[in-house]
Amino acid sequence: MPTSRFSPELFEEVKILGLFNLTTTQEGIKVHSNAAPEAIAAARRLHDKGLITQDDGGYLTSLGHEAAQHAQDLLTILVTEKQLAS
């Protein structure tokens, strides 16, 4: 079986992207200093990749909005498929 390309770090980044409200560009997020270290690191990586405006959250960039939309769509599909299979 091939090695998964989905590392724990990528899952953490997807979790952060899933926190954003995509219906408005006026609402950001804040990853507080007392958050889980994995969440803090994920936010920093997303900032380094140009997906969010601050290394502790902020707002989505244009690319970040597109990535968050895809991430949230995938989560919706997977949850829906799981529920349909039950």
Backbone atoms as SQL, in Angstrom:
CREATE TABLE atoms (id INTEGER PRIMARY KEY, chain TEXT, resi INTEGER, resn TEXT, atom TEXT, x REAL, y REAL, z REAL);
INSERT INTO atoms VALUES
  (1, 'A', 1, 'MET', 'N', 0.851, -1.178, 0.000),
  (2, 'A', 1, 'MET', 'CA', 0.000, 0.000, 0.000),
  (3, 'A', 1, 'MET', 'C', 0.894, 1.237, 0.000),
  (4, 'A', 2, 'PRO', 'N', 0.619, 2.197, -0.881),
  (5, 'A', 2, 'PRO', 'CA', 1.455, 3.398, -0.933),
  (6, 'A', 2, 'PRO', 'C', 1.343, 4.226, 0.344),
  (7, 'A', 3, 'THR', 'N', 2.408, 4.954, 0.604),
  (8, 'A', 3, 'THR', 'CA', 2.423, 5.838, 1.762),
  (9, 'A', 3, 'THR', 'C', 1.440, 6.983, 1.550),
  (10, 'A', 4, 'SER', 'N', 0.704, 7.317, 2.578),
  (11, 'A', 4, 'SER', 'CA', -0.265, 8.414, 2.504),
  (12, 'A', 4, 'SER', 'C', 0.445, 9.748, 2.379),
  (13, 'A', 5, 'ARG', 'N', -0.071, 10.614, 1.531),
  (14, 'A', 5, 'ARG', 'CA', 0.465, 11.971, 1.402),
  (15, 'A', 5, 'ARG', 'C', -0.145, 12.889, 2.450),
  (16, 'A', 6, 'PHE', 'N', -1.053, 12.378, 3.232),
  (17, 'A', 6, 'PHE', 'CA', -1.748, 13.181, 4.230),
  (18, 'A', 6, 'PHE', 'C', -1.086, 13.007, 5.590),
  (19, 'A', 7, 'SER', 'N', -0.191, 13.903, 5.885),
  (20, 'A', 7, 'SER', 'CA', 0.523, 13.862, 7.159),
  (21, 'A', 7, 'SER', 'C', -0.345, 14.465, 8.262),
  (22, 'A', 8, 'PRO', 'N', -0.003, 14.209, 9.509),
  (23, 'A', 8, 'PRO', 'CA', -0.723, 14.859, 10.606),
  (24, 'A', 8, 'PRO', 'C', -0.665, 16.389, 10.499),
  (25, 'A', 9, 'GLU', 'N', 0.440, 16.909, 9.983),
  (26, 'A', 9, 'GLU', 'CA', 0.568, 18.364, 9.820),
  (27, 'A', 9, 'GLU', 'C', -0.440, 18.894, 8.808),
  (28, 'A', 10, 'LEU', 'N', -0.628, 18.165, 7.708),
  (29, 'A', 10, 'LEU', 'CA', -1.620, 18.593, 6.714),
  (30, 'A', 10, 'LEU', 'C', -3.032, 18.549, 7.290),
  (31, 'A', 11, 'PHE', 'N', -3.330, 17.527, 8.056),
  (32, 'A', 11, 'PHE', 'CA', -4.652, 17.450, 8.685),
  (33, 'A', 11, 'PHE', 'C', -4.881, 18.639, 9.613),
  (34, 'A', 12, 'GLU', 'N', -3.855, 19.038, 10.342),
  (35, 'A', 12, 'GLU', 'CA', -3.981, 20.209, 11.219),
  (36, 'A', 12, 'GLU', 'C', -4.257, 21.466, 10.401),
  (37, 'A', 13, 'GLU', 'N', -3.607, 21.601, 9.260),
  (38, 'A', 13, 'GLU', 'CA', -3.844, 22.763, 8.403),
  (39, 'A', 13, 'GLU', 'C', -5.272, 22.764, 7.872),
  (40, 'A', 14, 'VAL', 'N', -5.759, 21.603, 7.471),
  (41, 'A', 14, 'VAL', 'CA', -7.144, 21.501, 6.990),
  (42, 'A', 14, 'VAL', 'C', -8.115, 21.859, 8.112),
  (43, 'A', 15, 'LYS', 'N', -7.808, 21.430, 9.329),
  (44, 'A', 15, 'LYS', 'CA', -8.670, 21.772, 10.468),
  (45, 'A', 15, 'LYS', 'C', -8.729, 23.285, 10.667),
  (46, 'A', 16, 'ILE', 'N', -7.599, 23.964, 10.531),
  (47, 'A', 16, 'ILE', 'CA', -7.590, 25.427, 10.659),
  (48, 'A', 16, 'ILE', 'C', -8.410, 26.046, 9.535),
  (49, 'A', 17, 'LEU', 'N', -8.221, 25.583, 8.306),
  (50, 'A', 17, 'LEU', 'CA', -8.994, 26.127, 7.183),
  (51, 'A', 17, 'LEU', 'C', -10.489, 25.900, 7.383),
  (52, 'A', 18, 'GLY', 'N', -10.844, 24.823, 8.041),
  (53, 'A', 18, 'GLY', 'CA', -12.254, 24.527, 8.298),
  (54, 'A', 18, 'GLY', 'C', -12.904, 25.455, 9.306),
  (55, 'A', 19, 'LEU', 'N', -12.110, 26.221, 10.028),
  (56, 'A', 19, 'LEU', 'CA', -12.656, 27.145, 11.027),
  (57, 'A', 19, 'LEU', 'C', -13.170, 28.450, 10.423),
  (58, 'A', 20, 'PHE', 'N', -12.749, 28.752, 9.210),
  (59, 'A', 20, 'PHE', 'CA', -13.107, 30.039, 8.615),
  (60, 'A', 20, 'PHE', 'C', -14.543, 30.041, 8.108),
  (61, 'A', 21, 'ASN', 'N', -15.225, 31.165, 8.319),
  (62, 'A', 21, 'ASN', 'CA', -16.564, 31.397, 7.789),
  (63, 'A', 21, 'ASN', 'C', -16.391, 31.923, 6.371),
  (64, 'A', 22, 'LEU', 'N', -16.774, 31.137, 5.389),
  (65, 'A', 22, 'LEU', 'CA', -16.554, 31.509, 3.993),
  (66, 'A', 22, 'LEU', 'C', -17.643, 32.405, 3.424),
  (67, 'A', 23, 'THR', 'N', -18.665, 32.696, 4.211),
  (68, 'A', 23, 'THR', 'CA', -19.743, 33.548, 3.705),
  (69, 'A', 23, 'THR', 'C', -19.402, 35.029, 3.804),
  (70, 'A', 24, 'THR', 'N', -18.288, 35.351, 4.472),
  (71, 'A', 24, 'THR', 'CA', -17.879, 36.748, 4.597),
  (72, 'A', 24, 'THR', 'C', -16.359, 36.843, 4.595),
  (73, 'A', 25, 'THR', 'N', -15.855, 37.946, 4.081),
  (74, 'A', 25, 'THR', 'CA', -14.411, 38.197, 4.143),
  (75, 'A', 25, 'THR', 'C', -14.069, 39.069, 5.339),
  (76, 'A', 26, 'GLN', 'N', -15.074, 39.467, 6.098),
  (77, 'A', 26, 'GLN', 'CA', -14.888, 40.364, 7.238),
  (78, 'A', 26, 'GLN', 'C', -14.661, 39.628, 8.552),
  (79, 'A', 27, 'GLU', 'N', -14.628, 38.311, 8.500),
  (80, 'A', 27, 'GLU', 'CA', -14.487, 37.515, 9.722),
  (81, 'A', 27, 'GLU', 'C', -13.249, 36.638, 9.617),
  (82, 'A', 28, 'GLY', 'N', -12.340, 36.820, 10.557),
  (83, 'A', 28, 'GLY', 'CA', -11.133, 36.007, 10.592),
  (84, 'A', 28, 'GLY', 'C', -11.148, 35.096, 11.801),
  (85, 'A', 29, 'ILE', 'N', -9.991, 34.507, 12.074),
  (86, 'A', 29, 'ILE', 'CA', -9.847, 33.671, 13.261),
  (87, 'A', 29, 'ILE', 'C', -8.595, 34.091, 14.014),
  (88, 'A', 30, 'LYS', 'N', -8.505, 33.673, 15.247),
  (89, 'A', 30, 'LYS', 'CA', -7.335, 33.926, 16.087),
  (90, 'A', 30, 'LYS', 'C', -6.945, 32.608, 16.733),
  (91, 'A', 31, 'VAL', 'N', -5.701, 32.192, 16.513),
  (92, 'A', 31, 'VAL', 'CA', -5.162, 31.018, 17.186),
  (93, 'A', 31, 'VAL', 'C', -4.365, 31.553, 18.371),
  (94, 'A', 32, 'HIS', 'N', -4.916, 31.404, 19.547),
  (95, 'A', 32, 'HIS', 'CA', -4.317, 31.980, 20.751),
  (96, 'A', 32, 'HIS', 'C', -3.040, 31.246, 21.152),
  (97, 'A', 33, 'SER', 'N', -2.215, 31.930, 21.909),
  (98, 'A', 33, 'SER', 'CA', -0.928, 31.366, 22.334),
  (99, 'A', 33, 'SER', 'C', -1.092, 30.148, 23.235),
  (100, 'A', 34, 'ASN', 'N', -2.267, 29.982, 23.837),
  (101, 'A', 34, 'ASN', 'CA', -2.501, 28.810, 24.684),
  (102, 'A', 34, 'ASN', 'C', -3.225, 27.684, 23.934),
  (103, 'A', 35, 'ALA', 'N', -3.349, 27.822, 22.611),
  (104, 'A', 35, 'ALA', 'CA', -3.949, 26.761, 21.795),
  (105, 'A', 35, 'ALA', 'C', -2.985, 25.578, 21.731),
  (106, 'A', 36, 'ALA', 'N', -3.476, 24.484, 21.222),
  (107, 'A', 36, 'ALA', 'CA', -2.625, 23.300, 21.060),
  (108, 'A', 36, 'ALA', 'C', -1.424, 23.654, 20.183),
  (109, 'A', 37, 'PRO', 'N', -0.252, 23.165, 20.529),
  (110, 'A', 37, 'PRO', 'CA', 0.941, 23.467, 19.727),
  (111, 'A', 37, 'PRO', 'C', 0.778, 23.101, 18.252),
  (112, 'A', 38, 'GLU', 'N', 0.028, 22.046, 17.983),
  (113, 'A', 38, 'GLU', 'CA', -0.205, 21.631, 16.598),
  (114, 'A', 38, 'GLU', 'C', -0.996, 22.684, 15.830),
  (115, 'A', 39, 'ALA', 'N', -1.969, 23.300, 16.476),
  (116, 'A', 39, 'ALA', 'CA', -2.774, 24.345, 15.837),
  (117, 'A', 39, 'ALA', 'C', -1.936, 25.594, 15.594),
  (118, 'A', 40, 'ILE', 'N', -1.111, 25.950, 16.555),
  (119, 'A', 40, 'ILE', 'CA', -0.235, 27.119, 16.402),
  (120, 'A', 40, 'ILE', 'C', 0.713, 26.905, 15.230),
  (121, 'A', 41, 'ALA', 'N', 1.310, 25.721, 15.164),
  (122, 'A', 41, 'ALA', 'CA', 2.243, 25.413, 14.076),
  (123, 'A', 41, 'ALA', 'C', 1.525, 25.387, 12.728),
  (124, 'A', 42, 'ALA', 'N', 0.306, 24.851, 12.697),
  (125, 'A', 42, 'ALA', 'CA', -0.459, 24.795, 11.450),
  (126, 'A', 42, 'ALA', 'C', -0.778, 26.197, 10.950),
  (127, 'A', 43, 'ALA', 'N', -1.164, 27.089, 11.844),
  (128, 'A', 43, 'ALA', 'CA', -1.452, 28.469, 11.443),
  (129, 'A', 43, 'ALA', 'C', -0.198, 29.130, 10.877),
  (130, 'A', 44, 'ARG', 'N', 0.929, 28.892, 11.486),
  (131, 'A', 44, 'ARG', 'CA', 2.187, 29.467, 10.976),
  (132, 'A', 44, 'ARG', 'C', 2.503, 28.937, 9.583),
  (133, 'A', 45, 'ARG', 'N', 2.306, 27.648, 9.374),
  (134, 'A', 45, 'ARG', 'CA', 2.568, 27.074, 8.049),
  (135, 'A', 45, 'ARG', 'C', 1.617, 27.652, 7.007),
  (136, 'A', 46, 'LEU', 'N', 0.343, 27.809, 7.372),
  (137, 'A', 46, 'LEU', 'CA', -0.618, 28.399, 6.431),
  (138, 'A', 46, 'LEU', 'C', -0.224, 29.826, 6.088),
  (139, 'A', 47, 'HIS', 'N', 0.268, 30.566, 7.061),
  (140, 'A', 47, 'HIS', 'CA', 0.741, 31.925, 6.805),
  (141, 'A', 47, 'HIS', 'C', 1.960, 31.888, 5.891),
  (142, 'A', 48, 'ASP', 'N', 2.897, 30.995, 6.161),
  (143, 'A', 48, 'ASP', 'CA', 4.092, 30.862, 5.321),
  (144, 'A', 48, 'ASP', 'C', 3.736, 30.500, 3.886),
  (145, 'A', 49, 'LYS', 'N', 2.651, 29.769, 3.707),
  (146, 'A', 49, 'LYS', 'CA', 2.193, 29.369, 2.373),
  (147, 'A', 49, 'LYS', 'C', 1.359, 30.448, 1.696),
  (148, 'A', 50, 'GLY', 'N', 1.099, 31.540, 2.409),
  (149, 'A', 50, 'GLY', 'CA', 0.335, 32.639, 1.834),
  (150, 'A', 50, 'GLY', 'C', -1.168, 32.435, 1.841),
  (151, 'A', 51, 'LEU', 'N', -1.664, 31.573, 2.726),
  (152, 'A', 51, 'LEU', 'CA', -3.097, 31.295, 2.762),
  (153, 'A', 51, 'LEU', 'C', -3.849, 32.129, 3.782),
  (154, 'A', 52, 'ILE', 'N', -3.152, 32.592, 4.820),
  (155, 'A', 52, 'ILE', 'CA', -3.765, 33.464, 5.818),
  (156, 'A', 52, 'ILE', 'C', -2.862, 34.671, 6.052),
  (157, 'A', 53, 'THR', 'N', -3.453, 35.746, 6.547),
  (158, 'A', 53, 'THR', 'CA', -2.737, 37.023, 6.618),
  (159, 'A', 53, 'THR', 'C', -1.820, 37.172, 7.813),
  (160, 'A', 54, 'GLN', 'N', -2.038, 36.409, 8.871),
  (161, 'A', 54, 'GLN', 'CA', -1.215, 36.510, 10.079),
  (162, 'A', 54, 'GLN', 'C', -0.758, 35.116, 10.491),
  (163, 'A', 55, 'ASP', 'N', 0.377, 35.045, 11.182),
  (164, 'A', 55, 'ASP', 'CA', 0.856, 33.720, 11.583),
  (165, 'A', 55, 'ASP', 'C', 0.058, 33.123, 12.742),
  (166, 'A', 56, 'ASP', 'N', -0.862, 33.903, 13.293),
  (167, 'A', 56, 'ASP', 'CA', -1.753, 33.377, 14.336),
  (168, 'A', 56, 'ASP', 'C', -3.215, 33.431, 13.893),
  (169, 'A', 57, 'GLY', 'N', -3.427, 33.423, 12.601),
  (170, 'A', 57, 'GLY', 'CA', -4.788, 33.420, 12.070),
  (171, 'A', 57, 'GLY', 'C', -5.023, 34.576, 11.127),
  (172, 'A', 58, 'GLY', 'N', -5.819, 35.526, 11.563),
  (173, 'A', 58, 'GLY', 'CA', -6.137, 36.655, 10.701),
  (174, 'A', 58, 'GLY', 'C', -7.236, 36.292, 9.724),
  (175, 'A', 59, 'TYR', 'N', -7.041, 36.741, 8.498),
  (176, 'A', 59, 'TYR', 'CA', -8.032, 36.541, 7.446),
  (177, 'A', 59, 'TYR', 'C', -7.463, 35.646, 6.361),
  (178, 'A', 60, 'LEU', 'N', -8.341, 35.079, 5.571),
  (179, 'A', 60, 'LEU', 'CA', -7.906, 34.301, 4.419),
  (180, 'A', 60, 'LEU', 'C', -7.435, 35.232, 3.315),
  (181, 'A', 61, 'THR', 'N', -6.372, 34.850, 2.631),
  (182, 'A', 61, 'THR', 'CA', -5.986, 35.535, 1.405),
  (183, 'A', 61, 'THR', 'C', -6.887, 34.998, 0.291),
  (184, 'A', 62, 'SER', 'N', -6.754, 35.515, -0.913),
  (185, 'A', 62, 'SER', 'CA', -7.550, 34.990, -2.034),
  (186, 'A', 62, 'SER', 'C', -7.272, 33.506, -2.238),
  (187, 'A', 63, 'LEU', 'N', -5.999, 33.144, -2.229),
  (188, 'A', 63, 'LEU', 'CA', -5.634, 31.737, -2.371),
  (189, 'A', 63, 'LEU', 'C', -6.137, 30.930, -1.179),
  (190, 'A', 64, 'GLY', 'N', -6.051, 31.504, 0.000),
  (191, 'A', 64, 'GLY', 'CA', -6.536, 30.839, 1.197),
  (192, 'A', 64, 'GLY', 'C', -8.031, 30.588, 1.153),
  (193, 'A', 65, 'HIS', 'N', -8.775, 31.556, 0.624),
  (194, 'A', 65, 'HIS', 'CA', -10.228, 31.385, 0.509),
  (195, 'A', 65, 'HIS', 'C', -10.538, 30.214, -0.412),
  (196, 'A', 66, 'GLU', 'N', -9.817, 30.139, -1.522),
  (197, 'A', 66, 'GLU', 'CA', -10.030, 29.032, -2.455),
  (198, 'A', 66, 'GLU', 'C', -9.673, 27.694, -1.796),
  (199, 'A', 67, 'ALA', 'N', -8.552, 27.656, -1.088),
  (200, 'A', 67, 'ALA', 'CA', -8.133, 26.426, -0.405),
  (201, 'A', 67, 'ALA', 'C', -9.144, 26.032, 0.670),
  (202, 'A', 68, 'ALA', 'N', -9.607, 27.003, 1.444),
  (203, 'A', 68, 'ALA', 'CA', -10.581, 26.724, 2.499),
  (204, 'A', 68, 'ALA', 'C', -11.889, 26.218, 1.904),
  (205, 'A', 69, 'GLN', 'N', -12.285, 26.781, 0.773),
  (206, 'A', 69, 'GLN', 'CA', -13.515, 26.326, 0.118),
  (207, 'A', 69, 'GLN', 'C', -13.383, 24.864, -0.288),
  (208, 'A', 70, 'HIS', 'N', -12.255, 24.517, -0.902),
  (209, 'A', 70, 'HIS', 'CA', -12.034, 23.120, -1.296),
  (210, 'A', 70, 'HIS', 'C', -11.996, 22.204, -0.071),
  (211, 'A', 71, 'ALA', 'N', -11.301, 22.636, 0.971),
  (212, 'A', 71, 'ALA', 'CA', -11.195, 21.826, 2.189),
  (213, 'A', 71, 'ALA', 'C', -12.571, 21.603, 2.806),
  (214, 'A', 72, 'GLN', 'N', -13.352, 22.662, 2.903),
  (215, 'A', 72, 'GLN', 'CA', -14.676, 22.539, 3.510),
  (216, 'A', 72, 'GLN', 'C', -15.616, 21.722, 2.627),
  (217, 'A', 73, 'ASP', 'N', -15.479, 21.860, 1.306),
  (218, 'A', 73, 'ASP', 'CA', -16.284, 21.036, 0.400),
  (219, 'A', 73, 'ASP', 'C', -15.949, 19.558, 0.567),
  (220, 'A', 74, 'LEU', 'N', -14.662, 19.247, 0.663),
  (221, 'A', 74, 'LEU', 'CA', -14.247, 17.860, 0.856),
  (222, 'A', 74, 'LEU', 'C', -14.804, 17.301, 2.160),
  (223, 'A', 75, 'LEU', 'N', -14.711, 18.075, 3.221),
  (224, 'A', 75, 'LEU', 'CA', -15.247, 17.621, 4.505),
  (225, 'A', 75, 'LEU', 'C', -16.749, 17.373, 4.419),
  (226, 'A', 76, 'THR', 'N', -17.459, 18.242, 3.716),
  (227, 'A', 76, 'THR', 'CA', -18.904, 18.066, 3.539),
  (228, 'A', 76, 'THR', 'C', -19.200, 16.778, 2.785),
  (229, 'A', 77, 'ILE', 'N', -18.452, 16.526, 1.716),
  (230, 'A', 77, 'ILE', 'CA', -18.649, 15.304, 0.932),
  (231, 'A', 77, 'ILE', 'C', -18.368, 14.071, 1.778),
  (232, 'A', 78, 'LEU', 'N', -17.266, 14.080, 2.502),
  (233, 'A', 78, 'LEU', 'CA', -16.899, 12.912, 3.301),
  (234, 'A', 78, 'LEU', 'C', -17.896, 12.652, 4.418),
  (235, 'A', 79, 'VAL', 'N', -18.357, 13.689, 5.066),
  (236, 'A', 79, 'VAL', 'CA', -19.348, 13.516, 6.131),
  (237, 'A', 79, 'VAL', 'C', -20.657, 13.018, 5.539),
  (238, 'A', 80, 'THR', 'N', -21.070, 13.578, 4.416),
  (239, 'A', 80, 'THR', 'CA', -22.314, 13.167, 3.770),
  (240, 'A', 80, 'THR', 'C', -22.222, 11.720, 3.317),
  (241, 'A', 81, 'GLU', 'N', -21.095, 11.344, 2.703),
  (242, 'A', 81, 'GLU', 'CA', -20.929, 9.965, 2.252),
  (243, 'A', 81, 'GLU', 'C', -20.974, 8.998, 3.429),
  (244, 'A', 82, 'LYS', 'N', -20.362, 9.376, 4.533),
  (245, 'A', 82, 'LYS', 'CA', -20.360, 8.523, 5.720),
  (246, 'A', 82, 'LYS', 'C', -21.785, 8.351, 6.240),
  (247, 'A', 83, 'GLN', 'N', -22.544, 9.430, 6.256),
  (248, 'A', 83, 'GLN', 'CA', -23.915, 9.358, 6.754),
  (249, 'A', 83, 'GLN', 'C', -24.789, 8.532, 5.820),
  (250, 'A', 84, 'LEU', 'N', -24.567, 8.648, 4.516),
  (251, 'A', 84, 'LEU', 'CA', -25.358, 7.880, 3.562),
  (252, 'A', 84, 'LEU', 'C', -25.059, 6.387, 3.658),
  (253, 'A', 85, 'ALA', 'N', -23.826, 6.048, 4.008),
  (254, 'A', 85, 'ALA', 'CA', -23.434, 4.643, 4.111),
  (255, 'A', 85, 'ALA', 'C', -23.989, 3.985, 5.371),
  (256, 'A', 86, 'SER', 'N', -24.382, 4.779, 6.340),
  (257, 'A', 86, 'SER', 'CA', -24.879, 4.220, 7.619),
  (258, 'A', 86, 'SER', 'C', -26.254, 3.616, 7.475);
